[in-house]
Amino acid sequence: MLTSEIDYCGLIFLIHHVSSCELPVKLEVAKRLLQTTFTNENSPHSIAKQAGWQESIARLLIRKPIDNVKPDEEKRKSFGINLDVLLEDENEFNNQGDLISFCEQHLEMEHQDHGEGVISLNEIQASVTEAANVIESEIKELAESVSGAVVENVTSVFSVIRQTTHDIQDTFESFAMGSSTDSGDATNLEFSQDGEVNSEEQLVYLVSNILFTIFWRGVPNDHIDCWKERGQVLGCINLLALNNELMTSHLSLRLKILEMAVQASLSDLAQHGSQVLINQENASHILRMVYDLVVLGSNEDESKKCSTKLLDGVLALLDALMIFQQDSSDDWSDMVRLCLGLLLKCSHHPDPGVVAMATARLHANLKCRNTENPSELAYLLFSINRALDNAIEVGDPEEYSFLMPVMKALIEKCRNVFSLDINLPDLPSTSSGPVFFNDFQMYSTSKKWRNFMEKIVSTV
């Protein structure tokens, strides 16, 4: 692998099939591959030219496929298929293997040994035919509904399909976690050995670095579809997690890659200057990828979607690009809204460190930026108020203490824009110091405040 002339097509073919080997083999291949990408300057670029390199390398993290999932009674009934005859003798059914490999002679021999209770070839064919008809009709109905929706609204169809894909992915991942926790004590002891755990963590580290190295150094910036190819790295991780149990969460893997991407972008901006157009474009694409993971991702495990390291890098990117120092009329207006949404999402994160960083930046932006855009202020006010309601409802005083300075700055900013002295004459004074925090907690539950949020703020 370290020779001067490398058959990269054969290399990717080999790596793809190594995914079914034991952990030590995968670990050795990953070490050699990472060494190749660093010792041979052209290796990342040559690997990036190979079709399917993203999936082939990511497949090294497959612990085991999720297969042989037995349908429960409700799922069988939803298809309208009577599969009880196929599962009459569970032990015998499991020993038979795939139904496609059955032959009529074999069934006749089993019939002689076990008598009338054995399933016949006609019964199998009837059940399979019925299943095929039901599935075919449901697929046709789904296709018709999707076609109609496409005519009506293409964007909504994409959102529905994307949401469904994420839901399926989360279902498979929860199934994998459940199956591992439901195993016996002997299995738990077997997989808790330090050597195996450390080897898996080492493999995750190697593969994530390999993927990022090719992601950043292998795909040329002047390529017209460079960010499409880079996005496929994150996309293939999601697809592999649909039907495989990975050695790490697909969210954690995407998070590691984006953390490295943010740091690499910061390095380029520091070396070549923030005014270089290609560096600005790379940074903006990375910020959109971060937004996609943190804000748009449907997975409810927020702890794996953002970290203090990622957010710290994102804030440094915002400073380097001077996004919040631009006027709303220039080219960064869309990026301002995207970054505000990212900060608002992080302002109610499970990690207090992430919340502290996000709310501090929101507060600084409100104090330093000269903006009286009603739409932006209404969006911030509505979002922060909803986060405060949630903190009060769950009884989280720490998050409430982080959010209140932002709300106080927002009220001061919105006083003239929304005529607060007229619409809310009994609003607690922001000049009362710490007393305002307690007074506002009571006031935020009043009918007058809620009507103001619903009828004035939310309609802007």
N, C-alpha and C positions, 0 to 999 in steps of 0.2 A: 504493500500500500504506500510505502514511502519511496519507491523508485522514481526515477526522473520522468518516466512515461507511465501514466496511469490510465487504465481503461475505466473512465468514470461511469459509462453506461453499465458496464459489468459490476462496478463497485456498488451502484445504487441497486442493481438487481440482487446482489449478495446481501446488502443490508436489509432489503425488503423481506427476504426469506429467513434472515437471522431472527426475526421477531418471534418465531416459533421455537427458538432454542432456549436453553437454560440461561439463568441469570449471569453466571460467570462468562459465558460466551458473549452475551450482549455487552457486558461491561468491557471486555477486552476489545471488541469491535468499536465501541464508542470511544475508548481511549485512543485507539489508532486513528480513528476518523478525526477527532479533535486535534490530534497532533499533526495530521496531514493539513488541516485547514490553516494551521499557524506556521508550519515549516515551509509549505509551498504557497507562494503568494497568489498563484493563479487558481488554486484549488477551489476556493469559495465560488469564484465566477464560473469555473468549469462545472461544478456540481449544480449550480443554479440553472444551467442550460439543460439539464436532464429532466425529462418529463416525470412528474410524480415524486420529485425528490422530497417535498415536504412530508407527504404521508409515509414514504419509505423510512425516513429517519425517525419520525414521531412514533412509528410502530414499535420501535425498540422499547417503548414504555408500556406496552401491553403486558399486563400480568396474566390475564386469561380472558378468552372470549366469553361473553354472556350468551349462552345458548342452552338448549334443552330446557327452556322454561315451560313448565307444564301449565296449561290454562286452567284457571279455576272454574267453578261451576257457573258463575255469573257470566264470565266471558264466553263460555261455550254456549250458554243459552242465548246470548246476544246475537250469535251467528245463526241461531235457529237450527243447530246441528246436534244430533244425538250421538255423542262420542262415547257413551257409556259402554257400548259393545266393544269399542277398541281398548277400553281401560278395565275390562272385566277382571283380568288377572294381571295386576300391575307388575309383578316380578317377571312373569313370562313376557309381557309386552316390552319391558326394558331390555330383556335379553335378546329380543328379536332384532333390534337395530332399526334401520330405516325401512319403512313400509315399501319403498320402491324396490328394494332388493328381494322382496318375497316372490316366490314362484309357486305355481299351482301344485307342482309335485310336492314341494315342501309342506304346503298346507294340508295336502291329502295325507301325508305321513303323520303330521301332528294330529290330524283328525282320527287316525287309527289308534294313536296312543292315548288320547284324552277323551275321545267320545264326542258327544253332541255339543259340548260347551265351547268348541273351538270356532273362531270366526272364519268365515269363508271368504273366498276371493270376491264373490259377487257382493257381499256385504261391504267389504272394503271399498270396492269400486263405487257402490251406491253412495256411501258416506262421503267419499272424496269428491264425487261428481256433484253432490248436493252442496258441499262446501264451496266448490269452485263456482257454482251458479250464484250462491249468495254473495260471495266476495265480488264476483263480476258485476252483479247488479249494484252493489254498494259503491264500487269504483265508478260505475257509470253515473250514479246519482251525484257522487262527489265531483266528478268532472263537469257535469252539467251545471252544478251550483257554482263551481269555480269559474266556469266560462261566463255565466251570467254576471258574476261579480266583477270579472275583468272588464266587461263592457261598462259596468256601472262605475267602478273605481279601482284602478290598477293598484294604487298605493295601499288600499285597505286589504286587498288580497295578499300582497306581499307581507303585510304586518301579521295577518292571520297565519299564513304559512310559517313565518319566522317564529311566532309565538308557539305554534304547535310543535315545531322542531325543538325549541328549548324545553317545552314541557316533556316531550318524549325523552330528551336527554336527561332531564332531572329525574324522571321516573326510573330510567335504567340505572342511574348512579345511586339512587336511594335503594334500589333493589340489590345492587352489588354490596352496598354497605350493610344492608340488612342480612344478606346471606352470609357475610363474613362474621357478623356478630352472633348469628344463631348457630354457628358451628360448635362442635364439642370442645371440651376443655383441652383434650390432647392436641387438637388442631391449633387452638390459641397459643398453647405453649410452643408448638413447633414454629409458628411464624413470629414469635416474640424474641427469637434469638438475636443478639446484638449484631452478629456478623451479617445476617440476611437483611436486617433493617438498614444497617449502614451501607450495604451494597446497593440497595434500592435507592437510597438517598443520593449516593454517589452517581448512580446511573441517571437519575433525574437531573442532577447538576450538570453532568456531561452533555446530555441530550439537549437541555435548554440552551446551553452555551453554543452547541453546534448549530442548532436552529437559528439562534440570533446571529451568529457569525455569518452564515450564508444569507440570512435575512438582510443584514446591513451591508456587508462587504461584497457579497456575491451578486446581488441584483443591482445592476448599474442604474444610477440616478437618471441618466439620459434616455432610458428605455421608456417608451410611451405608456406601457402597462406595468411600470415598476411597482407601484403601490397595489396594483391588483394582485401581482405575484406575492408580494409581502403579506397582503391580507389573506392569501390562501394558506399561509403558515398557521394563522390563528383559526381559520376555517376548518382545516383538516384535523386540528386538535379536537374541535367540537364534534366532528363527524366520527372520529375514532371512539370518543367517549359514549356515543350512542349505543354501541353494541359490544363494547369491551370494558373490562375493569382495568383501569390504568394504575400505575404505581404511585400516582399523585393525582389530585383533583385537576380536571381540565381548567378550572378557574385559576388555580394556583400556578399552573404552567403558563397560562396566558399572562398572568400578573408578573411572573419572573421575566418573561420576554419583554414586556412593555417597560418594566423598570430599567432593564438594560438599554432599551431603545431611547428612553428619555435621557439617560446619562450620555449616550453616544451623541444625541442631538445637541445637548449642552456643550459637549466637547467640540463639536464642529463649529458651533456658534462662537465659542471662545477663541478657536484657532483662526477662523476665516472671517469672523465678523458677522453680525446679525443682519447686515445690509445685503449679503449675498442671497440672491433670489432662491436658489436651490435649497439653501439651508432653511430659509423661511418656509418653503413648501414642505420640506421634510418634517419640520417641527409641527406645522399645522396638521399634517396627516397623522402624526403620532398622537396629537391631542384628540383628534377625532376617534382614533382607536381606543384611547383611554376612556373617552365619553361613552363609546359603544359598550365597553366592558362594565363600567361603573354605573352608568345611568340607564342604558337601554337593556342591559342584560336582565332576563326574567328570573334568573335563579335568586332565591331568597336569602342565600348565605352571603350576606354583605361582607363578612370578615375576610373572605377569599377574593374579593373583587377590588379591594383597595388597601393600601398600606401607607404608613408614614413615609417610607422611602419613596414610593411612587408619587404621593402628593407633594412631598418636598421638591422632587424633581420637576413636577408640573408647575409649581409656583415659581421655581427658578426660570423655567421656560417663559412664563408669562412676563417676568421681569425683563428677560433678555429680548423678547420681542416687543416689549412696551405696549402690550395689548390694551391694558386699561388706561394707558395714557393717551390713547388716540381718540379723536372725535368720532362720534357715532356715524358721521357721514362718509368715512373712508372705508377702505377695503376690509378692515378688521371688525366691522359691525357684527357680522355673523359669528365670528370667533368670540366676541365679547359675550353674546348670548349663550354660546356653547359653554364657555368657561364659567359663567354665572350658574348655569344649570349644574355643572360638575361640582362647584363649591357648595351649592345648596344641597345636593345629594350627600356630600361628605359631611355636612353640618349635622346630620343625625345618623352617624355611623356607629357601629358597636364599639369601635376603638376610641377611647376618650382622646388619645393623641391626635387622631385624624380630625375629630370634631374641633379640638382646640385650634389646630392649624387652619381649618376651613373657615371657622367663624372669625378668627383673627384677621384673615385676609378680607373677608366680606366687610368687616367693620372698618378696616383701613381704606378699602375702596370707597365706602360711603363717605368717609371723612375727607378723602383727598380728591375724589372725582367731582367735577362740576357738571352734574347732570340733573336735569329736571324732566327727563323723558317720562311721561305718565305711564306708558306701557311697561317700561323697565322697573319703575318704582312699584307699580301695582303687582307685578310678578314677584318681586322680592318680598313685598309686604305679605302677600297671600301665602307664599311658601314658608316664610319664617313663622307666621302665625300658626300655620298647620303643624309645623315642627314643635312649636311651643305647646300647642294643645296635646300633641302626642306625649311630650315629656311630662306634662301635668297628669295625663291619664295613667301612664305607667308608673308614675312616681319616681322620676329620675331627676333629682335636684341638681346633679352635676351638669347634665346636658342643658337644663334650664338656665343655669348660671352662665354657660357659654353663649347661649342664644340671646339672652336679655340685652347685653350691650348692643347687639346688632339691631334688635327691635327698637331700642331707644334712639339709635342713630337714624333708623328709618323713619320714625315718627317725626323727628326734627327735620328730616329731609322732605317729608310729605306734607308738612304743615300748610304750606302755601298751595302746593299742587292740588291737594284734595280738600282745601278749606276746612281743616280740622277744628279750628276755633268755632266755626259755624255748625258743622255737622256733628261734632263731638265736644260740646262745650264743657262737659264734666270729665273729660279725659284727664287722668292724673298728670301733673306737671313733671316734665323730664328734668327740671332743675332741682327737684327735691332730693337728689342724691340716691343713696341706697334704698330709701323709703319707696321710691318709684317702682322698684322691682316687686315688692310685696303688694303695693297698691294695684299695679297693672295685672298681677295674677288674678286678683278678684275681679277687676274690671273686664278682663278678657272673656269672662264667662257670662257677662251681662247680655241682655237681648239687644241693647242699642249697638254694642260693638259688633255682634254677630250680624245684625242687619246691615251695618256699614260695610262689613267685609263681603257680604253676599250681593248687595244691591249696587254698591259703588265700585269697590275694588275689583271684584271678580268680573265685572262687565267691561272693564277698560280694555 
